[in-house]
Structure formats: structure tokens, C-alpha cells
Amino acid sequence: MDPSESVRKDKKSYRGDIMVTTKVVRNYYNNFLEHLKHDHKKPNLRHIEIKKDLSGIIKKDMNVLDLGCGTGVTTRYIAELGAKVIGVDLSPKLIEFAKANSTHENTDYWIGDITKINFGKKKFDAICLCDIIEHIPREKIPDLLKNIEKYSFINTIIYLNIPDARLQSWLRKNRPEKLQIIDEPYSVMEILGWFGSINFEAIKIKIYGVNLPLQYTSYIFVRKDVFFHSYNIHLGNK
Ligand SMILES: C[S@@+](CC[C@H](N)C(=O)[O-])C[C@H]1O[C@@H](n2cnc3c(N)ncnc32)[C@H](O)[C@@H]1O
């Protein structure tokens, strides 16, 4: 299925049976805790891949934002790498669990909607989105991008991990019960376009599977100005 076919102009969930208000999504993820708890008993293969990626990006003393942090598995790992990290999630239950189980002297956890959250004048060296952007409805993506732009600066690195759009589309058609309340098939081209619109350019894209082929895609973005500055320095500017 062409991912664009899946746009839900009626603002309903993928099943079309309930309105997706923030309250409904919050309740859904409060109840999702039982599922996410498994990651604290047995290592999740997806997290193992994400941690490999993060270990190449996160440096000591960085200020990092982990958007849609869930139970804090990646947040704690970022803290263990020596960075100061704020994990943000919509679900109070997940944040409560993260505070009890994924705490570290470098972690801070906030409850909030990542399309609206306000960090004042703070800027972050790295912003991580691990399996979260597909849970943001298409109509709210511009608000999320505005926020990412607001809290980034010239040296900010963005790390994004997302289920592959081809898998998402297949699931929607064949096994919709395996999808979460909002679970969009966002394609590589769409994602590059979104981040391009806030002046970020992908420097690495990895398509990988942990137990299926074409299962996830991860991206590392840096600000376009960084390239242009380096091209000017090394190649000259006529
Ligand atoms: C699949 S879980 C991923 C959790 C974590 N990043 C990980 O990789 O284990 C998706 C998370 O997105 C959160 N979420 C969904 N919509 C959100 C929103 N608008 N603002 C903040 N968090 C949101 C959910 O509460 C849930 O914790």
C-alpha cells in the first residue's frame, strides 16, 4: 500500500473506532506499561541496535533530550554514556516507572506532549526520537518539528529510529492488531523532507532488521549549515 493512502483526515485511530485525543493516547500508553516492562527483564533487540547507534553519537557532558522516552531504557543508557539527559513522555505511568527503574544521576524525567512541551531557552546537543515519531499523527508533525527546531542549535545532532514504512503498511493491511493506537507508515522521503524543512540533513541512514528484514530505519541528522561551512572551508566559495 502506498503510505500516503493511510493519511487519516478524519483524525481517527488506525482501526477507525475511537477518536485520538491526547487523553485517549495517554491512557493507551499508561496501559502499555505491562508490555514495555518486558524490556527491563530481557534485553530488547531493537534497544541493542539503538544503543550501538547512540554510543557513536553521545559524548560526555552533552545535554540530551530523549523524546517519547517510555520507561527510560534509552534515557538511562544516554546517562551512562556521561551525558545529562531529559526523558519526556506523555504517560505519567511510564514516567513513574522510568523514575523508579531507569534512574541515574544524569537523568531527569518530565511528563509532557512532545508536540507542545516548553523548555524555555534551553538548547540540546542531541535530540533522540526512538520509536516515537510514528506515534505522532501526521497533522501534529509540524508542531513537533517546530519544537525540535526551537531547542536545537548549529551543532545539534538528531537521532531517529522508526519502524520501516513498508513493514508498517503491511501490518496495517494484514495484522492491524499488532499496531499501536497511532502507528503511521512514515517513509524515508517524508522524513528527509520534514527534517530538511527545519534545516537538518541526514548524514547516515541505516535500514535494518532484528528478527525480520526491512524492520527499522535509523537516521542521524546534522544542521545543513555544518556541511556548507565545511564545503566553503575545504573547497572554497567563488
Ligand atoms: C513505542 S514507545 C517507545 C518508548 C521508548 N522510546 C523506547 O524506545 O523504548 C512510544 C512512546 O511514545 C510515547 N508518546 C506517544 N505520543 C506522545 C506524545 N505526543 N508526547 C510524548 N510522548 C508520546 C508513548 O507514551 C510511548 O512511551
The ligand as an ORCA input file, in Angstrom:
! r2SCAN-3c Opt
* xyz 0 1
  C       6.893      2.512     21.304
  S       7.028      3.502     22.737
  C       8.788      3.856     22.662
  C       9.357      4.174     24.018
  C      10.878      4.386     24.056
  N      11.320      5.494     23.245
  C      11.603      3.133     23.622
  O      12.250      3.137     22.577
  O      11.535      2.138     24.371
  C       6.273      5.030     22.233
  C       6.253      6.076     23.330
  O       5.794      7.316     22.803
  C       5.079      7.988     23.835
  N       4.253      9.033     23.201
  C       3.284      8.879     22.266
  N       2.805     10.082     21.903
  C       3.490     11.011     22.622
  C       3.459     12.430     22.687
  N       2.629     13.160     21.927
  N       4.305     13.068     23.533
  C       5.161     12.344     24.300
  N       5.247     11.002     24.272
  C       4.420     10.347     23.441
  C       4.306      6.876     24.490
  O       3.809      7.214     25.750
  C       5.355      5.749     24.492
  O       6.116      5.781     25.664
*
